[in-house]
Amino acid sequence: MTLPVTQLDPRTRFFLLLVPRLLTGRVTPIRLAGYAEELDAKGSRGLAAWCWKRTLGAAAQPDEGMHRVLLDRCLAAGRFDIAERLVLESFRQSGVLPDLGLELVGKLAACGRFDAAERALAVLLDEGGEHLAQLSPAPAWPVPPHAADTASKLRALARGKASPTLRRALDIELARLCFSFAAFGASAALFQQASNGSPLEDEDRIAYLYALKRLDRLEHAELPLAERACEGSPKAIDPDWRMLEAAVAAAAGDASAAARAAEDALRGSLASRADLEAVIADCRAMLTSIAALRDLTFRGEKASTAPRETAPRGLPKIFVCGYGWSGSGAVYDALLDCADLRELPSVKTDRYINDDTEREMMFLQGAGGLGKLWRKARDEGRLTKRDVLELFRCHIVGLGAIGHSEHKCANAGHQLLAMFGTAYSGVFRRMIEALLHLPAEPPLEDFRLILTDTTEALSAALTGARDEQRIVFNNAIFGPEIDMLAIFRNARAAVVVRDPLDQYADRRAHDIKHWMTPERFVRFYRDGRSAFARGLAKLEAEQVARVREVEFERFVRDARYREDVLAWLLDGRIERYESRRFDPERSAANIGIHAERLTDAERDAITKGLARWRRS
């Protein structure tokens, strides 16, 4: 009889399994951390310390996802020293990430490790300054967290000046700071501690419950639903917080409370819409449908089993796709110098959103975006109620956003709702009602057809295009997400690539949330190009033929190449061209900018990792 490997003593498994894997290079940092935890628990301190050290060494690569998993493992094992070293190593590799750092700071403080929390927060303050909280978009707090004050409280507690009042003040202030950066694990732990002594303020209570929702731990909450807790409150609740209340209530299965909170949020933010009551009716109907929606599991059939009329060809769509400062703006401007093209509406940006992105439609991107929903259904074979709730919050009503990605989506979604009213919300209402009518295990194709109906309706509603009028989308899809074209009809796409040295130099100069070291950018660039290749492989052959990679440098310098690209995108129909937006000389000035903007060491690091893509 063979003894199962899992029943072997961890020290035995260390020598029988781990050592051979180490010798052959087949051990992940996650596996090493698992061995370290077990060995620590068994009292094998020497072997455990060796595994933790190797874990840190194996984690010395710019992979934030892995670092987050390892951070949770270290904290759960009580290895606060390893957790601190892990995050500092991540910062060295990738640049300072406030959300990762605050997850560490908050968890350390919640465990009473004030000295370590103070050290970690000092690193964030050195990078972001005392007004760290203002670096991330989030719902406004009645009393905004102030990182320098938080550091002062940590310092006092670390020096032994403990008092229940000081500790609760720290918990609240740090919980708010963590929440603002979507460090939900730390935020929830701190809010929970603060709630033990006395009731939380309305916004804090909502934040705590919402953090539990994001952690899939809402059912364990001892506090009542946020909306009920706020009943009778003498002060008005900001629409962003009311929307988070709606999300909490909907996740808890209380559709009625969710609808009331969402209605209050809409009345507080869209009072000037003439069709406000119709918009509210749409939103109530969507929340009712979401409450009744079961989680869907998809079958992989290509053909729909439901009777359906043949879908129309669809409005002709042109997608200009970049990789983030890869030069796609030049192609977009040149296209718009052609006659009779329809643009998507412009939305106002703010200090959290990069310049020149006001026409980037976001309903495909971010949490709950249509493209993200398609990818999840296709790759994981499922769609949950939570996914549709994120679509509702971030893209339909556009309120309660936390972090840059959600904020950009919500900013666009809320403005589109304000501009178009029920012509916008009605499209999503029809989509969600269609989801409700799907069978328990529908073919994946049925879901794709619902999405293509939705993108077609949005394209028409947002541009007013009809018949054969062509629509230009600016970075609605990025190169690494080219597979999102699967949920559009009659589309062509230009994916613009650029010399990585110039792309990095431009990104560092203009991206307001840029944090990449050259080493991290090398991985980012490689991953993006690889994701593009994988995305193409997931499209049907007919759609692959409608995707073309465009070299920025050649497009700018070579007029014949430029004309060929434009003619291909326009399906051979350049009826009239008038140069108003695109200036070849101005664009050409952006070629070779790395020579002045980057150091020799930065150029060497990027060239070494990305030599095959160099062009200037």
C-alpha positions in Angstrom: 0.0 0.0 0.0 1.3 3.4 -1.0 1.1 6.3 1.6 -0.4 9.4 0.0 2.2 12.1 -0.4 0.0 14.7 1.4 0.2 12.5 4.5 4.0 12.5 4.7 5.7 14.7 7.2 6.7 18.1 5.6 10.3 17.4 6.4 10.2 14.1 4.5 8.4 15.8 1.6 11.0 18.5 1.7 13.8 16.1 0.9 11.8 13.7 -1.3 9.9 16.2 -3.4 11.1 19.8 -2.9 14.9 19.3 -3.3 14.6 17.4 -6.6 12.3 20.1 -7.9 14.7 22.8 -6.8 17.5 21.1 -8.6 15.5 21.0 -11.8 14.2 24.5 -11.5 10.5 23.4 -11.2 9.5 25.1 -7.9 7.3 28.2 -7.8 7.6 30.8 -5.0 4.0 29.9 -4.0 5.1 26.2 -3.4 8.2 27.3 -1.5 6.0 29.5 0.8 3.7 26.5 1.4 6.6 24.3 2.5 7.9 27.2 4.7 4.5 27.5 6.4 4.3 23.8 7.1 7.8 23.5 8.4 7.3 26.5 10.7 4.2 24.8 12.0 6.1 21.6 12.7 8.9 23.5 14.5 11.6 22.9 11.8 12.8 26.5 12.1 16.0 25.9 10.2 14.4 24.3 7.1 11.6 26.9 7.3 14.0 29.8 7.3 15.8 28.3 4.3 12.5 28.0 2.4 11.4 31.5 3.3 14.8 32.8 2.0 14.4 30.9 -1.2 10.9 32.2 -1.5 12.2 35.8 -1.4 14.8 34.9 -4.0 12.4 33.2 -6.3 10.0 36.2 -5.9 12.7 38.6 -7.1 10.8 39.2 -10.4 8.3 41.9 -11.3 5.1 39.9 -10.9 2.6 41.9 -8.8 0.0 39.1 -8.8 2.4 36.6 -7.3 3.6 39.1 -4.8 0.0 39.7 -3.5 -0.6 36.0 -3.1 2.8 35.6 -1.3 2.0 38.6 1.0 -1.2 36.9 2.2 0.7 33.7 2.8 3.4 35.4 4.8 0.9 37.4 6.9 -1.3 34.3 7.5 1.8 32.4 8.7 2.7 35.3 11.1 6.0 35.9 9.2 5.7 39.7 9.2 9.5 40.1 8.6 9.2 38.1 5.4 6.1 40.0 4.3 7.9 43.4 4.8 11.0 42.2 2.8 8.8 40.8 0.1 6.9 44.1 -0.5 10.2 46.1 -0.4 11.6 43.7 -3.0 8.5 44.2 -5.1 8.9 47.9 -4.9 12.6 47.6 -6.0 11.6 45.5 -9.0 8.4 47.3 -10.2 8.3 50.7 -8.5 6.3 51.6 -5.5 2.7 50.3 -5.6 0.6 52.0 -3.0 -2.2 49.4 -3.0 0.3 46.6 -2.3 2.1 48.7 0.3 -1.1 49.7 2.1 -2.3 46.1 2.3 0.9 45.4 4.2 0.7 48.5 6.4 -2.9 47.8 7.3 -2.5 44.1 8.0 0.6 44.9 10.2 -1.3 47.5 12.1 -4.3 45.3 12.6 -1.9 42.7 14.1 -0.3 45.3 16.4 3.0 45.4 14.6 3.1 49.2 14.7 6.9 49.5 14.2 6.9 47.5 11.0 3.7 49.3 9.8 5.4 52.6 10.4 8.5 51.6 8.3 6.4 50.4 5.4 4.2 53.6 5.4 7.4 55.7 5.4 8.3 54.2 2.1 4.9 55.1 0.6 5.2 58.6 2.1 8.7 59.1 0.5 7.1 58.2 -2.9 3.7 59.8 -2.7 4.0 62.5 -0.1 1.8 63.2 2.9 -1.2 63.6 0.7 -1.0 60.0 -0.4 -4.7 59.5 -0.2 -5.2 62.0 -3.0 -3.3 59.8 -5.5 -6.2 57.3 -5.9 -9.7 58.2 -7.0 -12.3 56.9 -4.5 -15.6 58.1 -2.9 -15.0 61.1 -0.7 -14.8 60.7 3.0 -16.4 63.2 5.4 -12.9 63.4 7.1 -10.4 62.4 4.5 -7.5 60.2 5.6 -4.2 61.9 6.0 -1.2 59.6 5.6 1.2 61.8 7.7 -1.3 61.8 10.6 -1.6 58.1 10.2 2.2 57.8 10.4 2.2 59.9 13.5 -0.3 57.6 15.2 1.7 54.5 14.2 4.8 56.1 15.7 3.0 56.9 19.0 1.7 53.4 19.3 5.0 51.8 18.4 6.6 53.9 21.2 4.1 52.4 23.7 1.7 55.4 23.9 -1.3 53.1 23.7 -4.9 54.0 24.5 -8.2 52.7 23.2 -9.0 56.2 21.7 -5.7 56.4 19.8 -6.0 52.9 18.6 -9.5 53.3 17.3 -8.6 56.6 15.6 -5.7 54.8 13.9 -7.9 51.9 12.8 -10.5 54.2 11.2 -8.0 56.5 9.5 -5.9 53.7 8.1 -8.9 51.6 7.1 -10.1 54.6 5.1 -6.7 55.0 3.5 -6.5 51.3 2.6 -10.1 51.3 1.2 -9.3 54.3 -1.1 -6.6 52.1 -2.7 -8.7 49.0 -2.9 -6.6 47.2 -0.2 -9.8 45.6 0.9 -8.3 42.8 3.1 -6.5 45.3 5.3 -9.4 47.8 5.3 -11.9 45.1 6.4 -9.7 43.9 9.2 -9.2 47.5 10.5 -12.9 48.4 10.2 -13.9 45.2 12.0 -11.6 46.1 14.9 -12.9 49.7 15.0 -16.5 48.5 15.1 -16.0 46.4 18.3 -15.9 49.5 20.5 -18.6 51.7 19.1 -20.7 52.0 15.9 -19.1 53.0 12.7 -20.1 56.2 10.8 -22.3 55.7 7.8 -19.6 55.9 5.2 -17.3 53.7 7.3 -20.1 51.1 7.7 -20.7 51.0 4.0 -17.0 50.8 3.2 -16.6 47.8 5.7 -19.5 45.9 4.1 -18.4 46.7 0.6 -14.9 45.5 1.4 -16.4 42.2 2.7 -18.4 41.9 -0.5 -15.2 42.3 -2.6 -13.5 39.6 -0.4 -16.6 37.3 -0.8 -17.1 37.4 3.0 -20.3 39.4 3.2 -22.3 36.5 4.6 -20.1 36.6 7.7 -20.8 40.2 8.5 -22.4 40.8 11.8 -23.5 44.4 11.0 -26.9 45.0 9.3 -27.1 46.0 5.7 -25.7 49.5 5.0 -29.0 51.0 3.8 -30.8 49.9 7.0 -28.0 51.2 9.1 -28.3 54.6 7.4 -32.0 55.0 7.8 -32.8 58.0 10.0 -29.3 59.4 9.5 -29.7 63.3 9.7 -27.2 63.8 6.9 -27.4 63.1 3.2 -25.2 60.3 1.8 -23.1 61.1 -1.2 -24.3 59.4 -4.4 -21.1 57.4 -4.7 -21.7 55.9 -1.2 -25.3 55.2 -2.0 -24.2 53.3 -5.0 -21.9 51.2 -2.9 -24.8 50.6 -0.6 -26.8 49.4 -3.6 -24.0 47.0 -4.5 -23.9 45.6 -1.0 -27.6 45.2 -0.8 -27.8 43.5 -4.2 -24.9 41.1 -3.3 -26.8 40.2 -0.1 -29.9 39.4 -2.1 -32.0 42.4 -1.0 -33.2 43.8 -4.4 -35.6 46.2 -2.9 -33.0 47.9 -0.7 -30.6 47.9 -3.7 -33.1 49.7 -5.9 -33.9 52.3 -3.2 -30.2 53.1 -2.7 -29.5 53.2 -6.5 -32.5 55.5 -7.0 -31.2 57.9 -4.4 -27.8 57.9 -6.0 -29.3 58.7 -9.4 -31.6 61.4 -8.1 -28.6 63.0 -6.4 -26.4 62.9 -9.5 -28.7 63.2 -12.5 -31.4 65.7 -11.3 -31.3 67.7 -14.6 -32.2 64.8 -16.9 -35.7 65.2 -18.4 -36.1 61.5 -18.6 -34.8 60.8 -15.1 -37.8 58.7 -14.1 -37.3 56.5 -17.2 -33.6 56.0 -16.3 -34.6 55.1 -12.7 -37.2 52.6 -14.1 -34.5 51.1 -16.3 -32.1 50.8 -13.3 -34.8 49.3 -11.0 -35.7 46.7 -13.7 -32.0 45.8 -14.1 -31.5 45.3 -10.4 -34.6 43.2 -10.3 -33.3 41.1 -13.1 -29.9 40.8 -11.5 -31.5 39.7 -8.2 -33.3 36.9 -10.1 -30.2 36.0 -12.3 -28.6 32.7 -11.5 -24.9 32.1 -12.1 -24.5 30.9 -15.6 -22.3 28.0 -16.9 -21.8 27.9 -20.6 -21.4 25.1 -23.0 -18.9 25.5 -25.9 -21.2 25.0 -28.9 -20.4 27.4 -31.7 -24.0 27.5 -33.0 -26.9 28.9 -31.0 -29.7 26.5 -30.2 -32.3 29.2 -29.9 -34.4 30.2 -33.0 -33.1 33.6 -34.2 -33.3 35.8 -37.2 -30.0 36.3 -39.1 -28.2 39.2 -37.5 -27.7 42.3 -39.7 -24.3 43.1 -41.1 -23.9 45.9 -38.6 -22.5 49.4 -38.9 -18.9 49.5 -40.2 -16.5 50.0 -37.3 -12.9 50.9 -37.3 -10.8 50.3 -34.1 -7.5 52.0 -33.5 -5.8 50.0 -30.8 -2.6 50.9 -29.0 -0.4 49.5 -26.1 -0.2 52.7 -24.0 1.8 55.5 -25.7 2.5 53.3 -28.8 1.5 56.1 -31.2 -2.1 55.1 -31.9 -3.1 58.8 -31.7 -1.4 59.5 -35.0 -3.4 56.8 -36.8 -6.6 58.0 -35.2 -6.0 61.6 -36.2 -5.1 60.6 -39.8 -8.4 58.6 -40.0 -10.4 61.5 -38.9 -9.0 63.6 -41.7 -11.0 61.3 -44.0 -14.6 62.3 -44.8 -17.8 61.1 -43.2 -16.5 59.2 -40.2 -18.4 59.2 -36.9 -16.6 59.7 -33.6 -17.7 58.5 -30.2 -18.8 61.2 -27.8 -16.2 63.1 -25.7 -16.3 62.8 -21.9 -14.7 65.2 -19.5 -11.5 64.0 -17.8 -10.1 65.0 -14.5 -6.9 64.9 -12.6 -7.0 61.1 -12.3 -7.4 60.5 -16.0 -4.6 61.0 -18.6 -4.9 63.8 -21.2 -6.2 63.0 -24.7 -8.3 60.0 -23.5 -11.7 61.7 -23.5 -12.9 59.7 -26.5 -11.7 56.3 -25.3 -14.9 54.3 -24.8 -14.6 52.2 -21.6 -17.7 50.0 -21.7 -15.5 47.0 -22.8 -12.8 47.5 -20.1 -12.4 47.4 -16.4 -14.5 45.6 -13.8 -17.7 44.3 -15.4 -16.8 45.7 -18.9 -18.5 43.9 -21.8 -15.2 42.7 -23.1 -14.2 41.4 -19.7 -17.5 39.5 -19.3 -16.9 37.9 -22.7 -13.4 36.8 -21.8 -14.6 35.3 -18.5 -17.4 33.4 -20.1 -15.2 32.1 -22.9 -12.1 31.2 -20.8 -13.8 30.1 -17.5 -17.1 28.9 -18.9 -19.1 30.9 -16.3 -20.7 34.3 -15.5 -21.8 35.3 -12.0 -24.3 37.7 -10.6 -21.4 39.6 -9.1 -19.9 40.2 -12.6 -23.2 41.8 -13.8 -23.4 43.9 -10.7 -19.9 45.3 -11.5 -21.2 46.1 -15.0 -24.1 48.0 -13.4 -22.0 49.9 -10.9 -19.0 50.8 -13.1 -20.5 51.2 -16.5 -24.2 51.9 -16.4 -24.6 54.3 -13.4 -20.9 55.0 -13.1 -20.8 55.7 -9.4 -18.9 54.3 -6.4 -15.6 53.7 -8.3 -12.4 52.8 -6.4 -9.0 53.1 -8.1 -7.9 54.4 -11.4 -9.3 51.6 -13.6 -12.8 51.7 -12.1 -12.7 55.5 -12.0 -12.0 55.8 -15.7 -14.8 53.5 -16.6 -17.3 55.1 -14.2 -16.3 58.6 -15.3 -17.2 57.7 -18.9 -20.3 55.6 -18.0 -21.9 58.3 -15.8 -21.3 61.0 -18.3 -22.8 58.9 -21.1 -25.8 58.2 -18.9 -26.1 62.0 -18.2 -25.8 62.7 -22.0 -28.1 60.0 -23.4 -30.3 59.0 -20.5 -32.6 56.0 -21.2 -31.2 55.7 -24.7 -28.0 54.5 -22.9 -29.5 52.7 -19.9 -32.2 51.0 -22.0 -29.5 49.2 -24.0 -28.1 47.6 -20.9 -31.6 46.9 -19.6 -32.4 44.8 -22.7 -29.0 43.0 -22.3 -29.6 42.0 -18.7 -33.2 41.0 -19.3 -31.9 38.8 -22.2 -29.4 37.2 -19.8 -32.3 36.4 -17.4 -34.0 34.4 -20.2 -31.1 32.2 -21.0 -31.4 28.5 -19.9 -29.4 27.2 -17.0 -26.4 26.0 -19.2 -26.7 27.9 -22.5 -24.3 27.6 -25.4 -21.5 30.2 -25.2 -22.6 31.4 -28.6 -25.9 32.6 -27.2 -24.1 34.8 -24.8 -21.9 36.2 -27.5 -24.9 37.1 -29.6 -26.4 39.0 -26.7 -23.2 40.9 -26.4 -23.0 41.7 -30.1 -26.6 43.0 -30.0 -25.5 45.2 -27.1 -22.4 46.6 -28.7 -24.3 47.2 -32.0 -27.0 49.1 -30.1 -24.4 51.2 -28.1 -22.5 52.0 -31.3 -25.7 53.4 -32.9 -27.0 55.2 -29.8 -23.7 56.9 -29.0 -22.9 58.1 -32.5 -26.2 58.5 -34.2 -24.8 56.5 -37.1 -27.1 54.7 -39.5 -26.9 52.6 -42.7 -23.3 52.5 -43.8 -21.8 55.4 -41.8 -18.5 54.3 -40.4 -17.6 54.7 -36.7 -14.1 55.1 -35.4 -13.2 53.8 -31.9 -10.2 55.2 -30.2 -8.5 52.7 -27.8 -11.8 51.1 -26.9 -9.8 47.9 -27.3 -6.1 47.8 -26.6 -3.7 45.5 -28.5 -3.4 42.9 -25.8 -7.2 42.6 -25.8 -7.8 42.2 -29.5 -9.9 39.2 -28.9 -12.7 41.5 -27.7 -13.4 42.1 -31.3 -15.4 38.9 -31.1 -18.4 40.8 -29.7 -18.6 43.3 -32.6 -20.0 42.9 -36.0 -18.4 44.4 -39.2 -15.2 45.6 -37.6 -11.6 46.3 -38.7 -8.7 47.1 -36.4 -5.3 48.7 -36.6 -3.0 47.7 -33.8 -0.3 50.3 -33.5 3.2 49.3 -32.3 6.2 51.5 -31.5 9.9 51.2 -30.6 9.8 50.2 -26.9 12.4 52.7 -25.9 10.3 55.6 -27.2 7.2 54.1 -25.8 8.7 53.8 -22.3 10.1 57.4 -22.5 6.7 58.8 -23.5 4.8 56.7 -21.0 7.0 57.8 -18.1 6.6 61.5 -19.1 2.9 61.5 -19.5 1.2 58.7 -17.7 0.0 60.2 -14.4 -0.1 56.8 -12.7 3.2 55.6 -14.2 5.3 53.5 -11.8 7.2 51.1 -14.1 10.9 50.6 -13.7 12.7 49.7 -17.0 12.8 46.0 -15.9 9.1 46.0 -15.2 8.4 47.7 -18.6 10.3 44.9 -20.4 7.9 42.4 -18.9 4.9 44.6 -19.6 5.9 45.1 -23.2 6.6 41.4 -23.8 3.4 40.4 -22.1 1.4 42.8 -24.2 2.8 41.5 -27.5 2.3 37.9 -26.4 -1.3 38.7 -25.4 -2.0 40.2 -28.8 -0.8 37.0 -30.5 -2.9 34.8 -28.2 -5.9 37.1 -28.7 -5.6 36.8 -32.5 -5.6 33.0 -32.1 -9.0 33.2 -30.3 -10.7 35.1 -33.1 -12.4 33.5 -36.0 -10.4 33.5 -39.2 -12.7 36.1 -40.8 -12.0 38.5 -37.9 -8.3 37.8 -37.9 -8.2 38.9 -41.6 -9.6 42.2 -40.4 -6.8 43.0 -38.0 -3.6 44.7 -39.1 -0.5 45.6 -37.1 0.7 49.1 -38.0 4.2 50.4 -37.3 4.1 53.9 -35.9 7.4 55.1 -37.3 6.7 53.9 -40.8 3.1 55.3 -40.7 4.5 58.7 -39.8 7.4 58.8 -42.3 6.1 56.8 -45.3 3.2 58.5 -47.1 2.5 55.5 -49.4 2.4 53.1 -46.4 0.1 55.6 -44.6 -2.3 55.8 -47.5 -2.3 52.0 -47.8 -3.2 51.6 -44.1 -6.0 54.1 -44.3 -7.4 52.6 -47.5 -7.4 49.2 -45.9 -9.1 50.4 -42.8 -11.7 52.2 -44.9 -12.2 49.1 -47.0 -10.8 50.9 -50.0 -13.1 53.9 -49.8 -11.2 57.1 -49.2 -13.7 59.5 -50.7 -12.1 62.7 -49.5 -9.0 63.5 -47.4 -8.2 66.9 -45.9 -5.2 67.2 -43.6 -6.5 69.0 -40.5 -5.6 66.9 -37.5 -2.6 64.7 -38.5 0.8 66.4 -38.9 3.5 64.0 -40.1 6.3 66.4 -39.0 5.0 66.8 -35.5 4.5 63.1 -35.1 8.0 62.4 -36.5 9.4 64.5 -33.7 8.3 61.8 -31.3 10.7 59.2 -32.9 13.9 58.7 -31.1 12.9 60.7 -28.0 14.6 58.1 -25.8 18.0 59.5 -26.7 17.4 62.6 -24.6 14.9 61.3 -22.0 16.5 58.0 -20.9 19.8 57.2 -19.2 22.3 54.8 -20.7 21.4 52.3 -18.0 17.7 52.6 -18.8 18.3 52.2 -22.5 20.5 49.2 -22.0 18.0 47.4 -19.7 15.1 47.8 -22.3 17.3 47.1 -25.3 18.6 43.9 -23.7 15.1 42.6 -23.0 13.3 43.9 -26.1 16.0 44.0 -28.9 13.8 42.3 -31.4 11.2 45.1 -31.3 13.7 48.1 -31.6 13.0 50.4 -34.5 14.5 53.8 -33.8 
